[in-house]
């Protein structure tokens, strides 16, 4: 083979390697960005009792793929496993990913030749009044069978097809990370719902204990009033306090029931189904270590950031598509067929035909349509780039807010536990002094109300620490990259087209 012939074969390959438009590059992590203006303490405050231990902030720590297991609740683990199998939200996201991937594979077919087969048969009669028979056998009535094989190929000289495939592949990546975001959101919502249910259940129990104590005190005051040792006004005040305590119980029970319905819906069930899992705060362990991803890693881990980057990639490829549509389009078509009057003669030379057609089409004037489509594609890329930056900023804010909450709520629990303990001791002393007549009933009532408030505050503070922990695992990406069942990292490797 001569050098000229070899060059002529390589030329189409070299031309096909050209793809107009920008080549996408993953945006770099913000170089100077961080979560706080001043360094946060490396550990939180501690308090006695459940959910009161100090937590260590592990900078650069990795997140396990099943981070919710760190709360050490088998019931919680079972609910999340059930949700992953039954949630319609996840099913919809999985179907959307399947659609995107199939569309990408369908678009990839444009890189290959199209082959078609057309077969037809007809029975014909030639008029002899004005025309002589035209069939080869000189018969007025004859049959004609036609078989044609066509091959067509669009030479991707300027990368139009490859840019379209690149865009479709990026859209598949976008859907993949949207699925990971849906999984993370679902698991986080279930954990938070379980924590809220536990807090409400403990508040209901605390309120019921308050009602019991208020009822006992009312009965004591009634007996003492009958003996002339307590004023009627004290009895009425205690009855008022009891009624207020009883009135506070139904709203808590309502919130608990609504939270239960929400939790059932999250796992893909209906309100009449029994979850067979009841949560209280004592059954949830506070993880000792809190991973804080490096800022440079956050953009590589959070599914919403990765989904936004994939959307940016798709928009970049569409700019190339718009540019390529303004350039010549080259196509080749070949047909090989036969048209005999009997099937037996199908492969005789005189019945066969072929044609080869080359075509080049160049838009000349379309009223500026293609130019403005290109400008629109560039503007869409700029819009998506701004949305990507907004997603990154919101992600950093999310982590920063959670880190502040982790520290502040640990301090809040420390103070709340101290207030609860002090209020409990104060109430016990008030009970003793009231029986001995050293204080008035009003002082006793004040001590009781202070204790009730402190107890509810402590329950809410314990729940807040658990919720902050779940929120931090979600904020740093949820560890999906460490899951054994994580979906393949990319629908189509970048640059393959």
C-alpha positions in Angstrom: 0.0 0.0 0.0 1.5 3.4 -1.0 2.0 6.2 1.4 -0.7 8.2 -0.4 -3.3 5.4 0.0 -2.4 5.0 3.7 -2.8 8.8 4.2 -6.1 8.8 2.4 -7.4 6.1 4.8 -6.2 8.0 7.9 -7.6 11.3 6.9 -11.2 10.6 7.7 -10.1 9.3 11.2 -8.2 12.5 11.8 -11.1 14.6 10.7 -13.5 12.7 12.9 -11.3 13.3 15.9 -12.1 17.0 15.8 -15.0 18.1 18.0 -15.8 21.8 18.0 -16.9 23.6 21.1 -15.4 23.8 24.6 -13.9 20.7 26.2 -15.4 20.4 29.7 -13.2 20.5 32.8 -14.5 19.7 36.2 -14.6 23.0 38.2 -11.8 23.1 40.8 -12.6 23.3 44.5 -12.7 26.9 45.9 -9.1 27.5 46.9 -9.6 29.7 49.9 -13.0 28.6 51.0 -13.6 27.3 54.5 -16.5 26.7 56.9 -15.8 29.2 59.5 -13.9 32.5 59.9 -12.2 31.2 63.1 -11.2 27.6 64.0 -13.9 25.7 65.8 -13.0 23.7 69.0 -12.0 20.1 68.2 -14.5 18.7 70.6 -17.9 19.7 72.0 -19.0 20.3 75.6 -20.1 17.3 77.7 -23.0 16.8 80.0 -24.1 14.0 82.3 -26.6 11.4 81.1 -27.6 10.1 77.6 -26.6 12.1 74.6 -24.3 14.1 76.8 -20.9 12.8 75.9 -18.3 15.0 74.2 -18.0 14.5 70.5 -14.7 14.8 68.6 -14.6 16.8 65.4 -12.3 14.7 63.1 -11.1 17.1 60.3 -10.6 15.1 57.1 -12.4 12.1 58.5 -14.3 9.8 56.2 -18.0 9.0 56.4 -19.2 5.3 56.4 -21.6 4.4 53.7 -24.1 3.2 56.3 -23.6 6.1 58.7 -27.0 5.7 60.4 -25.7 2.5 62.0 -23.5 4.7 64.3 -26.7 5.5 66.3 -26.7 1.8 67.2 -30.4 1.2 66.8 -31.4 -2.1 65.1 -34.9 -0.7 64.6 -33.6 2.4 62.8 -31.4 0.2 60.6 -34.3 -2.0 59.7 -36.5 1.0 58.8 -33.9 2.5 56.4 -33.3 -0.9 54.8 -37.1 -1.2 54.2 -37.3 2.4 52.8 -34.5 1.7 50.3 -36.5 -1.2 49.0 -40.0 0.3 49.1 -39.7 4.1 48.7 -41.5 5.3 45.6 -39.2 8.4 45.6 -36.2 6.1 45.2 -38.0 4.0 42.6 -38.8 7.2 40.6 -35.1 8.3 40.8 -33.9 4.9 39.7 -36.3 4.9 36.7 -35.2 8.4 35.8 -31.6 7.2 35.8 -32.5 4.2 33.6 -34.2 6.6 31.1 -31.1 8.9 31.0 -28.8 6.0 30.4 -30.9 4.4 27.7 -31.2 7.8 26.0 -27.4 8.1 26.1 -27.0 4.6 24.6 -29.5 5.4 22.0 -27.6 8.6 21.1 -24.4 6.6 20.9 -25.9 4.7 18.0 -25.3 7.7 15.8 -21.6 6.8 15.7 -22.3 3.6 13.7 -23.6 3.1 10.2 -27.3 2.6 9.7 -28.2 -0.6 7.8 -31.7 -1.2 6.4 -33.3 -3.9 4.3 -36.3 -3.2 2.0 -38.1 -6.1 0.2 -41.2 -5.7 -2.0 -43.2 -7.6 -4.6 -45.7 -6.5 -7.2 -48.0 -8.0 -9.9 -48.2 -5.7 -13.0 -50.1 -5.4 -16.2 -49.0 -3.3 -19.2 -51.6 -1.7 -21.5 -51.2 -3.1 -25.0 -53.6 -0.5 -26.6 -50.9 2.1 -26.7 -47.7 0.5 -25.4 -45.9 -2.7 -26.3 -45.1 -5.1 -23.4 -42.0 -3.8 -21.5 -41.1 -6.9 -19.5 -37.9 -8.7 -20.4 -39.9 -11.8 -21.2 -42.2 -9.8 -23.5 -45.2 -10.6 -21.4 -48.1 -8.1 -20.8 -48.6 -9.4 -17.2 -45.5 -10.0 -15.1 -44.3 -10.0 -11.5 -41.5 -7.8 -10.1 -39.6 -8.5 -6.9 -37.3 -5.9 -5.4 -34.8 -6.4 -2.6 -32.6 -3.5 -1.5 -29.9 -3.2 1.2 -29.0 0.3 2.2 -26.1 1.5 4.3 -25.9 5.2 5.4 -23.3 6.9 7.6 -23.0 10.4 8.8 -19.3 11.4 9.0 -18.9 13.2 12.4 -16.5 15.6 10.9 -16.9 18.4 13.5 -18.1 16.3 16.5 -21.9 17.0 16.4 -22.8 13.4 17.3 -20.1 13.1 19.8 -21.1 16.3 21.6 -24.7 15.1 21.7 -23.6 11.8 23.2 -21.4 13.7 25.7 -24.4 15.8 26.7 -26.6 12.7 27.1 -23.9 10.9 29.2 -23.6 14.0 31.4 -27.3 14.0 31.9 -27.1 10.3 32.9 -24.4 11.3 35.4 -26.7 14.1 36.7 -29.5 11.6 37.3 -27.1 9.2 39.0 -26.1 11.8 41.5 -29.7 12.9 41.9 -30.4 9.3 42.9 -27.6 9.4 45.4 -29.0 12.7 46.7 -32.4 11.1 47.0 -31.0 8.1 49.0 -29.1 10.5 51.3 -32.2 12.7 51.8 -34.4 9.7 52.5 -32.0 8.1 55.0 -31.5 11.5 56.7 -35.2 12.2 56.9 -35.9 8.8 58.5 -33.2 9.3 61.1 -34.5 12.8 61.9 -38.1 11.5 62.0 -37.0 8.7 64.4 -35.2 11.3 66.6 -38.3 13.6 66.6 -40.5 10.7 67.5 -38.2 9.7 70.3 -38.2 13.3 71.6 -42.0 13.6 71.4 -42.5 10.2 73.1 -40.2 11.3 76.0 -42.0 14.6 76.2 -45.4 12.8 76.3 -44.0 10.6 79.1 -42.7 13.6 81.0 -46.0 15.5 80.6 -47.9 12.4 81.8 -45.6 12.3 84.9 -46.3 16.0 85.5 -50.0 15.4 85.3 -49.7 12.5 87.8 -47.6 14.7 90.2 -50.1 17.6 89.8 -53.0 15.3 90.5 -51.4 13.9 93.6 -50.7 17.5 94.9 -54.2 18.5 94.1 -55.6 15.6 96.1 -53.3 16.5 99.0 -54.5 20.1 99.0 -58.1 19.0 98.9 -57.6 16.9 101.9 -55.8 19.6 103.7 -58.5 22.1 102.8 -61.1 19.8 104.2 -59.1 19.8 107.4 -58.8 23.5 107.4 -55.0 23.4 106.8 -55.0 24.7 103.2 -56.8 27.7 101.7 -59.4 27.3 99.0 -57.3 29.6 96.8 -54.4 27.1 96.9 -56.7 24.3 95.8 -58.0 26.4 92.9 -54.5 27.3 91.9 -53.4 23.7 91.8 -56.5 22.7 89.9 -55.6 25.4 87.3 -52.0 24.1 87.1 -53.4 20.5 86.6 -55.8 21.6 83.9 -52.9 23.4 82.1 -50.7 20.3 82.3 -53.6 18.2 80.9 -54.2 20.7 78.1 -50.5 20.5 77.1 -50.7 16.7 76.6 -53.1 16.4 73.5 -50.9 18.6 71.3 -47.9 16.5 72.1 -49.8 13.3 71.4 -51.0 14.9 68.1 -47.5 15.7 67.1 -46.4 12.2 67.9 -49.2 10.7 65.8 -48.4 13.0 62.9 -44.7 12.2 63.2 -45.5 8.5 63.2 -47.5 8.9 60.0 -44.7 10.8 58.4 -42.2 8.1 59.3 -44.5 5.4 57.9 -44.8 7.3 54.6 -41.0 7.7 54.4 -40.5 4.0 54.5 -43.1 3.5 51.7 -46.0 2.4 54.0 -49.6 3.6 54.6 -50.9 5.1 57.8 -52.7 2.0 58.9 -49.6 -0.1 58.7 -47.7 -1.0 61.9 -44.0 -0.1 61.8 -43.3 -2.4 64.7 -40.7 0.1 65.9 -41.1 2.7 68.6 -38.2 5.1 69.4 -37.2 6.8 72.6 -34.1 8.8 73.2 -32.5 6.2 75.5 -32.3 3.8 72.6 -30.3 6.1 70.4 -26.6 6.4 70.9 -24.7 9.6 70.2 -21.7 8.9 67.9 -18.4 9.8 69.5 -16.7 11.1 66.3 -18.0 13.6 63.8 -16.2 13.6 60.4 -15.6 17.1 59.0 -14.6 16.8 55.3 -11.9 19.1 54.0 -13.4 21.9 51.8 -11.5 20.5 48.8 -13.2 17.1 49.3 -16.7 18.5 49.9 -17.1 19.3 46.2 -16.1 15.7 45.3 -18.5 14.1 47.7 -21.8 15.9 48.0 -24.3 14.5 45.5 -26.0 17.8 44.9 -22.6 19.4 43.9 -21.8 16.5 41.6 -25.2 16.6 40.1 -24.8 20.3 39.4 -21.3 19.6 37.9 -22.9 17.0 35.6 -25.6 19.5 34.5 -22.8 22.0 33.8 -21.0 19.3 31.7 -24.2 18.7 29.7 -24.6 22.4 29.1 -21.0 22.7 27.9 -21.5 19.9 25.4 -24.6 21.6 24.1 -22.5 24.6 23.2 -20.4 22.3 21.0 -23.6 20.9 19.4 -24.8 24.4 18.6 -21.5 25.3 16.9 -21.3 22.0 15.0 -24.8 22.6 13.6 -23.5 25.7 11.8 -20.8 23.7 10.0 -21.0 21.3 7.0 -22.6 17.9 7.6 -21.2 15.1 5.5 -23.1 11.8 4.9 -22.5 8.7 2.8 -25.2 6.4 1.5 -24.9 3.1 -0.5 -27.5 0.8 -1.8 -27.2 -2.7 -3.3 -30.3 -4.5 -4.6 -31.9 -6.7 -7.1 -35.1 -6.5 -9.1 -36.0 -9.7 -10.9 -39.3 -10.9 -12.3 -38.9 -14.2 -10.6 -37.2 -15.1 -7.3 -34.9 -17.6 -9.0 -33.3 -14.8 -11.0 -32.7 -12.6 -7.9 -28.9 -13.0 -8.0 -28.3 -12.9 -11.8 -26.1 -10.0 -12.7 -28.5 -8.2 -15.1 -31.2 -7.9 -12.3 -28.8 -6.3 -9.7 -28.2 -2.6 -9.1 -26.3 -0.4 -6.8 -25.6 3.3 -6.0 -23.2 5.2 -3.8 -24.1 8.8 -2.8 -22.0 11.3 -1.0 -23.6 14.4 0.4 -22.3 17.6 2.0 -24.7 20.1 3.4 -23.7 23.6 4.6 -26.3 26.0 6.1 -26.0 29.3 4.2 -28.8 31.5 5.5 -31.5 30.7 8.0 -32.3 34.1 9.3 -29.8 34.0 12.2 -31.5 30.9 13.7 -28.3 28.8 14.2 -26.3 31.8 15.4 -28.8 32.6 18.1 -29.1 29.0 19.1 -25.4 29.0 19.7 -25.7 32.2 21.8 -28.6 30.6 23.7 -26.5 27.5 24.4 -23.6 29.7 25.7 -26.1 31.7 27.9 -27.5 28.4 29.2 -24.0 27.3 30.1 -23.4 30.6 31.9 -26.7 30.1 33.8 -25.8 26.5 34.8 -22.3 27.7 35.9 -23.9 30.3 38.2 -26.2 27.6 39.5 -23.2 25.3 40.2 -21.5 28.1 42.1 -24.7 28.7 44.1 -24.9 25.0 44.9 -21.3 25.0 46.2 -21.8 28.1 48.3 -25.0 26.6 49.8 -23.2 23.4 50.6 -20.5 25.2 52.5 -23.1 27.2 54.3 -24.9 24.0 55.2 -21.8 22.5 56.7 -20.9 25.7 58.5 -24.4 26.0 60.0 -24.4 22.4 61.2 -20.9 22.8 62.8 -22.1 25.9 64.7 -25.2 23.9 65.8 -23.1 21.0 67.0 -21.1 23.2 69.3 -24.0 25.4 70.4 -26.4 22.6 71.1 -23.8 20.7 73.1 -23.4 23.8 75.3 -27.2 24.1 75.5 -27.5 20.5 76.7 -24.9 21.1 79.3 -26.8 24.0 80.7 -30.2 22.3 80.3 -29.0 19.2 82.2 -27.6 21.4 85.0 -30.9 23.4 85.1 -32.9 20.1 85.2 -30.9 18.8 88.1 -31.2 22.0 90.0 -34.9 22.3 89.4 -35.4 18.7 90.5 -33.5 19.3 93.8 -35.4 22.6 94.2 -38.7 20.8 93.8 -37.8 18.1 96.3 -36.9 20.8 98.9 -40.1 22.7 98.2 -42.1 19.6 98.8 -40.5 19.1 102.1 -40.9 22.7 103.2 -44.5 22.8 102.1 -45.3 19.8 104.3 -43.6 21.5 107.3 -45.3 24.8 106.6 -42.1 26.7 105.9 -43.2 28.0 102.5 -46.4 28.9 100.9 -48.1 26.8 98.2 -47.3 29.6 95.6 -43.5 28.9 96.2 -44.2 25.2 95.7 -46.1 25.9 92.5 -43.3 28.0 91.1 -40.7 25.3 91.9 -42.9 22.7 90.2 -43.4 24.8 87.0 -39.7 25.5 86.8 -39.0 21.8 87.0 -41.5 20.9 84.3 -40.0 23.5 82.0 -36.4 22.4 82.7 -37.3 18.7 82.0 -38.9 19.4 78.7 -35.9 21.7 77.7 -33.4 18.9 78.6 -35.3 16.4 76.4 -35.4 18.8 73.5 -31.6 19.5 73.9 -30.8 15.8 73.9 -32.8 15.4 70.7 -31.1 18.4 69.1 -27.6 16.8 69.6 -28.8 13.7 67.8 -30.3 15.7 65.0 -27.2 17.8 64.6 -25.1 14.6 64.2 -27.4 13.3 61.5 -27.4 16.7 59.8 -23.6 16.7 59.7 -23.4 13.3 58.1 -25.8 14.5 55.5 -24.0 17.8 55.0 -20.7 16.2 54.2 -22.2 13.8 51.6 -23.4 10.8 53.5 -20.5 8.5 52.6 -22.2 7.1 49.5 -18.8 6.5 47.9 -18.1 3.9 50.6 -21.2 1.8 49.9 -20.7 -1.6 48.5 -23.8 -1.2 46.3 -23.0 2.2 45.0 -23.8 2.7 41.3 -20.8 2.8 38.9 -19.0 6.0 39.1 -19.9 7.3 35.6 -22.4 6.5 32.9 -19.8 7.1 30.3 -16.2 8.1 31.1 -15.6 11.7 30.3 -13.7 12.3 27.1 -14.5 8.9 25.5 -16.4 10.7 22.8 
